[in-house]
Amino acid sequence: MATRFSLTEPNPGVWFAFDEDDPDSGRICLRIANQAERDKIRKATRTQKDIFRQGQRFEVEKIDDDLFSEMLWDYCIVDWERLEDDDEMPIECTKENKLKLMKEHVGFQMFIGQCIEKLNDEIEAKLDLTEKN
């Protein structure tokens, strides 16, 4: 049996239920930032500048942490279903809502962190299995 890697969709999202015991509770689709996306984020969020002190040149790197977080979470959170606000109104999966929930809602933030950890573990297990074969 051959090992398969998708070239048409190399980094698909994976769905996680908000409550595994209640399938109607909604779900969220997440993905890990691949190397191409990490490079893109790195390029957009880091600037290098040369400064001179006492005749010597030093390279200083400045990182825009806010932009880094915005780009990372916008990429990693692909979609969600049945997520509602306090008034039982649907929360659209927009960049603004992703960032608001990640910055302000600790429960949402913790859930995303747990899902990303599970996703990393699954990817690592698949890679280990591939290496053994």
C-alpha positions in Angstrom: 0.0 0.0 0.0 1.4 3.4 -1.0 1.5 6.4 1.3 -0.8 9.2 0.1 -0.4 13.0 0.5 -2.9 15.3 -1.0 -1.5 17.9 -3.4 -4.8 19.5 -4.2 -5.6 20.2 -0.5 -2.3 19.7 1.4 -3.5 21.3 4.7 -7.3 20.7 5.2 -9.1 21.7 8.3 -10.3 19.1 10.9 -13.7 19.4 12.6 -14.0 19.3 16.4 -17.4 19.2 18.3 -17.9 21.8 21.0 -19.5 19.1 23.1 -18.8 15.5 21.9 -21.8 14.3 23.9 -24.2 16.7 22.1 -23.7 16.6 18.3 -26.1 19.6 18.0 -23.9 21.8 20.1 -21.9 23.0 17.1 -18.4 22.4 15.8 -15.3 24.2 14.7 -12.9 23.5 11.9 -9.2 24.0 12.7 -5.9 23.5 10.9 -2.2 23.8 11.9 -0.2 26.5 10.1 2.0 24.7 7.6 5.5 25.9 6.6 4.3 28.0 3.7 1.8 29.9 6.0 4.4 30.3 8.7 6.8 31.9 6.2 4.1 34.2 5.0 3.2 35.3 8.5 6.9 35.7 9.5 7.5 37.9 6.4 4.5 40.1 7.1 5.2 40.5 10.8 8.9 40.9 11.1 11.1 43.8 10.0 14.8 44.1 10.2 16.6 47.4 10.6 20.2 48.2 10.8 21.3 50.6 13.5 24.7 52.0 14.0 26.3 52.6 17.4 29.9 53.7 17.9 30.7 52.8 14.3 29.3 49.3 14.5 26.3 48.0 12.6 23.7 45.9 14.5 20.7 44.2 13.0 17.5 44.7 15.0 14.4 42.6 14.3 11.1 44.0 15.2 8.1 41.7 15.5 4.5 42.9 15.3 2.9 40.5 17.8 -0.6 41.7 17.3 -0.4 41.2 13.5 1.2 37.8 14.1 -1.7 36.7 16.3 -4.3 38.0 13.9 -2.8 36.2 10.9 -2.2 33.0 12.7 -5.7 32.7 14.2 -7.4 33.8 11.0 -5.6 31.0 9.2 -5.9 28.3 11.9 -9.6 28.8 12.5 -11.2 27.8 9.2 -14.9 27.7 10.0 -17.5 27.0 12.7 -21.1 25.9 12.9 -23.8 26.7 15.4 -21.9 29.2 17.5 -24.2 31.7 19.1 -24.0 34.9 21.2 -25.8 35.7 24.4 -29.0 36.6 22.5 -28.9 33.2 20.7 -27.9 34.9 17.4 -25.5 33.1 15.2 -21.9 34.4 15.3 -20.5 34.5 11.8 -17.0 33.0 11.2 -15.3 36.3 10.3 -11.8 37.4 11.0 -13.1 40.0 13.4 -15.1 37.5 15.4 -12.2 35.0 15.4 -9.9 37.6 16.9 -12.5 38.9 19.4 -13.1 35.4 20.7 -9.4 34.5 20.9 -8.5 37.8 22.6 -11.4 38.1 25.0 -13.0 34.8 25.7 -10.8 32.5 27.9 -13.1 29.5 27.5 -13.0 29.7 23.7 -9.2 30.3 23.8 -8.7 27.2 26.0 -10.9 25.0 23.8 -9.0 26.1 20.7 -5.7 25.3 22.5 -6.9 21.8 23.4 -8.1 21.1 19.9 -4.8 22.3 18.4 -2.9 20.1 20.8 -5.1 17.1 19.8 -4.5 17.9 16.1 -0.7 18.1 16.7 -0.8 14.7 18.4 -2.8 13.2 15.5 -0.4 14.6 12.9 2.6 13.4 14.9 1.1 9.9 15.2 0.4 9.7 11.5 4.0 10.8 10.7 5.4 8.2 13.1 3.3 5.5 11.4 4.4 6.7 8.0 8.1 6.5 9.1 7.7 3.0 10.4 6.2 1.8 7.1 
